[in-house]
Amino acid sequence: MSLADTTYKLNTGATIPALGFGTWQSAPGEVSKAVYHALKVGYRHIDTAQCYGNETEVGEGINKALSEGLVKRSEIFVTTKLWCTYHTRVEEALNLSLSKLGLDYLDLYLVHWPLAMNPNGNHELFPKLPDGSRDLVRSHSHVTTWKSLEELISSHPEKVKAIGVSNYSKRYLEELLPQVKVVPAVNQIENHPALPQQEIVDLCKEKGILITAYSPLGSTGSPLFKEDAILKVAEKRGVQPATVLLSWHLARGSSVLAKSVTPSRIEDNRKLVKLDQEDVDTIGQYSAELAKKNAFQRYVYPPFGVDFGFPDKS
């Protein structure tokens, strides 16, 4: 078995592939072919979200692979996410996602961000106030949203196998966890050596919540590709920096989402390598130097980032 076929056990008892195929920011018209190719070459975890606007194409790619017998539905782990304007309409959002995907059930349903937006605003997904800022509903607690997800899997276990969160900081997890009946199975966060988020990783490990890393390479044309620590490990292993950055997450015990619409890159992203402790320490020293300089780099910064304690970019 190749390293790319590694799986983890969730706190639900279900198995999740460590390497997932991400679809965020993939251009319309390219997603279906990319998902199909990913399944064809061995990916078994497909990640999308309501707000990506590509659930229909993701479903087309999955269902083409299913119809051709390339894979069985039971062999695919499908994740999508509840968007902020649907925090008070959880079951409606789930049914919309299932309809667009053309699937009977989800393996994992995540709260995309722990903040609600106006469901009656001037846009279905991205409502704005007159000043251009996001139209947030600050009176609605993310804990209430989570309780709605708990009710959902209780009343419709045939539609959702597991629930989790995304973009939850330590602060939000500590608000949520004392009030749950069901501990989140996953916390999906931006994660890479320039943003290790160790305090969240440690808390999730303690609570039995699996970390799934998105944007594992940083940004497009990431500066991480040129960092000495990454290059040193890449040279030692005889691989490209991208391979090191993806493999680093498995060395940490996390799952990771690799994203591309290019067939050769989709295949290359599966060529993971096993990093030893020396490799992990080399990369860890780079992260530690950033910490000393308070220079961690966040590449995914929503307009409402300050609400999550992100550094103010204004």
C-alpha positions in Angstrom: 0.0 0.0 0.0 1.3 3.4 -0.9 1.5 6.2 1.7 -1.2 8.0 -0.3 -3.6 5.2 0.6 -3.2 5.8 4.4 -6.4 6.0 6.3 -7.4 7.3 9.8 -10.1 6.2 12.2 -12.5 8.9 13.1 -14.1 9.2 16.6 -17.3 7.8 14.9 -15.5 4.6 14.0 -15.6 5.4 10.3 -12.4 5.4 8.2 -11.3 8.5 6.4 -8.5 8.6 3.7 -5.6 10.7 4.9 -5.1 12.3 1.4 -8.2 14.1 0.1 -8.9 15.8 -3.2 -9.8 19.5 -2.7 -12.0 21.5 -5.1 -11.9 25.0 -3.7 -11.3 27.7 -6.3 -11.2 25.3 -9.1 -12.6 27.0 -12.3 -16.1 26.1 -13.5 -16.0 23.6 -16.3 -12.9 21.9 -14.9 -14.1 20.4 -11.7 -16.0 17.4 -13.0 -13.1 16.1 -15.1 -10.7 16.8 -12.2 -12.8 14.8 -9.7 -13.3 12.0 -12.2 -9.5 11.8 -12.8 -8.8 11.9 -9.1 -11.0 8.9 -8.5 -9.6 7.1 -11.5 -6.0 7.4 -10.2 -6.8 6.4 -6.6 -8.2 9.3 -4.5 -11.0 8.2 -2.3 -11.8 11.4 -0.4 -13.5 14.2 -2.2 -14.0 17.6 -0.5 -16.3 20.4 -1.6 -18.6 23.0 0.0 -21.9 24.7 -0.5 -20.3 28.1 -1.1 -17.7 26.8 -3.6 -20.6 26.7 -6.1 -19.3 23.5 -7.6 -21.2 20.7 -5.9 -23.0 19.9 -9.1 -19.8 19.4 -11.0 -18.2 17.4 -8.1 -21.3 15.2 -8.2 -21.0 14.7 -12.0 -17.4 13.6 -11.6 -18.3 11.2 -8.8 -21.3 9.8 -10.6 -19.4 9.2 -13.8 -16.8 7.2 -11.9 -19.6 5.2 -10.2 -21.5 4.6 -13.4 -18.3 3.2 -15.1 -17.6 0.9 -12.2 -14.3 2.6 -11.4 -15.2 2.8 -7.7 -18.2 1.9 -5.4 -20.0 4.6 -3.4 -19.0 2.9 -0.2 -15.3 3.4 -1.2 -15.6 7.1 -1.5 -15.5 9.6 1.4 -17.5 12.7 0.4 -17.3 15.9 2.5 -19.2 19.1 2.0 -19.9 22.1 4.2 -22.8 24.1 5.6 -22.5 27.8 4.6 -23.0 30.7 6.9 -26.3 31.9 5.4 -27.9 28.5 6.2 -27.0 28.2 9.9 -30.8 28.4 10.7 -31.7 26.1 7.8 -29.4 23.2 8.3 -31.6 20.4 6.9 -32.6 22.6 3.9 -28.9 23.2 3.2 -28.1 19.5 3.5 -30.9 18.5 1.1 -29.7 21.1 -1.4 -26.1 19.8 -1.3 -27.2 16.2 -1.7 -29.4 17.2 -4.6 -26.6 19.0 -6.4 -24.1 16.2 -5.7 -26.6 13.6 -6.9 -25.9 11.5 -3.8 -28.0 9.8 -1.2 -25.7 10.6 1.8 -22.6 12.5 2.9 -19.7 10.9 4.8 -18.9 14.2 6.5 -20.8 17.5 6.9 -18.9 20.4 8.3 -19.8 23.8 9.7 -17.8 25.9 7.3 -17.3 28.9 9.6 -18.5 29.4 13.2 -20.4 32.6 12.2 -23.9 33.1 10.8 -24.7 35.5 8.0 -28.1 37.0 7.2 -30.3 34.4 5.6 -32.5 37.2 4.2 -29.7 39.4 3.0 -29.0 40.8 -0.5 -27.2 37.7 -1.7 -27.8 34.0 -1.1 -24.3 33.2 0.0 -22.4 36.5 0.5 -24.8 39.2 1.8 -23.3 42.6 2.4 -24.2 45.7 4.4 -24.3 49.1 2.7 -20.7 49.8 3.8 -19.6 46.6 2.0 -18.9 44.5 5.0 -20.4 41.1 5.5 -24.0 41.0 6.8 -23.4 38.9 9.9 -25.9 37.7 12.5 -23.9 38.1 15.7 -26.9 37.1 17.9 -26.8 33.5 16.4 -24.4 31.3 18.3 -22.3 28.7 16.5 -23.2 26.3 19.3 -26.9 26.6 18.2 -25.8 25.7 14.7 -23.9 22.7 16.0 -26.9 21.5 18.0 -28.9 21.6 14.7 -26.3 19.3 13.1 -26.5 16.9 16.1 -30.3 16.8 15.6 -29.7 16.2 11.9 -27.6 13.1 12.3 -30.0 11.8 15.0 -33.1 12.2 12.8 -31.4 11.4 9.4 -28.5 9.0 10.0 -29.1 7.7 6.5 -28.2 11.2 5.0 -25.1 12.1 7.2 -22.6 9.7 8.6 -20.5 12.2 10.6 -20.4 15.9 11.4 -17.5 18.2 12.1 -16.3 21.8 12.0 -14.0 23.9 9.8 -12.0 27.0 10.6 -12.5 26.6 14.4 -9.9 28.3 16.5 -9.0 27.1 20.0 -11.3 29.8 21.3 -14.3 28.5 19.4 -13.6 24.9 20.2 -13.4 25.7 23.9 -16.8 27.4 23.6 -18.3 24.5 21.7 -17.0 21.3 23.3 -18.5 21.7 26.8 -21.9 21.9 25.2 -21.9 19.0 22.7 -23.5 15.7 22.7 -21.5 14.7 19.6 -17.8 15.6 19.5 -16.9 16.9 16.1 -15.2 14.2 14.0 -13.0 16.7 12.1 -11.7 20.3 12.3 -10.6 21.4 8.8 -8.2 24.4 9.0 -5.6 26.2 7.0 -2.4 24.4 7.9 1.2 24.4 6.7 4.6 25.1 8.2 4.1 28.8 7.9 0.8 28.4 9.9 1.2 25.3 12.0 -1.6 26.3 14.4 -0.1 23.9 17.0 -2.4 25.0 19.8 -5.4 23.9 17.7 -3.7 20.7 16.5 -2.9 19.8 20.1 -6.4 20.5 21.5 -8.0 18.4 18.7 -5.6 15.5 19.3 -6.5 15.6 23.0 -10.3 15.6 22.2 -10.1 12.9 19.5 -10.8 15.4 16.6 -8.9 14.8 13.4 -7.3 17.8 11.7 -7.7 18.1 8.0 -5.4 20.6 6.4 -6.5 22.9 3.6 -4.1 25.1 1.6 -1.2 22.8 2.6 1.1 24.5 0.1 0.3 28.0 1.3 -0.7 30.2 -1.6 -0.3 29.8 -5.3 3.4 30.1 -6.1 4.0 29.6 -2.4 7.1 31.1 -0.8 7.3 27.8 1.1 8.7 26.2 -2.0 11.8 28.3 -1.6 12.3 28.0 2.1 15.6 26.4 3.1 14.0 23.9 5.5 11.6 22.6 2.9 14.3 22.5 0.2 16.6 20.6 2.5 14.1 17.9 3.2 13.1 17.8 -0.5 16.7 17.3 -1.5 17.2 14.6 1.1 14.1 12.7 -0.1 14.7 13.4 -3.8 11.3 15.0 -4.3 9.7 18.3 -5.0 8.9 20.8 -2.2 5.1 20.3 -2.8 5.6 16.6 -2.0 7.3 17.5 1.3 4.6 19.9 2.3 1.8 17.4 1.6 3.7 14.5 3.3 4.4 16.7 6.4 0.7 16.4 7.4 0.7 12.6 7.5 3.9 12.8 9.6 1.9 14.9 12.0 -1.1 12.5 12.0 -3.3 14.9 10.1 -5.2 14.4 6.9 -4.6 16.8 4.0 -6.4 18.1 0.9 -4.4 18.3 -2.3 -6.0 20.5 -5.1 -5.3 20.7 -8.8 -7.3 20.4 -12.0 -4.2 19.3 -14.0 -4.1 15.5 -14.5 -0.3 15.2 -14.1 -0.4 17.3 -10.9 -3.3 15.4 -9.5 -1.2 12.2 -10.0 2.0 13.8 -8.6 0.2 14.9 -5.4 -0.3 11.2 -4.6 3.4 10.5 -4.6 3.8 11.1 -0.9 7.0 10.2 1.0 7.4 9.1 4.6 9.2 11.8 6.6 11.3 10.8 9.6 11.6 12.7 12.9 14.7 14.5 11.6 12.6 15.8 8.7 9.8 16.9 10.9 12.3 18.6 13.3 13.9 20.5 10.4 10.5 21.8 9.3 9.6 22.5 12.9 12.7 24.7 13.4 11.5 26.8 10.5 8.0 27.2 12.1 9.7 28.0 15.5 11.7 30.8 13.9 8.5 32.3 12.4 6.9 32.0 15.9 9.8 34.0 17.5 9.3 36.8 14.9 5.5 36.6 15.2 5.6 36.0 11.4 3.1 33.2 10.8 1.5 33.6 7.4 -2.3 33.2 6.9 -3.3 32.9 3.2 -7.0 32.4 3.6 -8.4 35.5 5.2 -12.1 36.1 5.0 -13.6 39.6 5.2 -14.8 38.7 8.7 -11.4 37.4 9.8 -11.1 39.8 12.8 -14.2 38.1 14.3 -12.0 35.0 14.6 -9.1 36.7 16.2 -7.1 36.9 12.9 -4.6 39.8 12.9 -6.3 42.9 11.5 -5.3 43.4 7.9 -7.0 46.8 7.5 
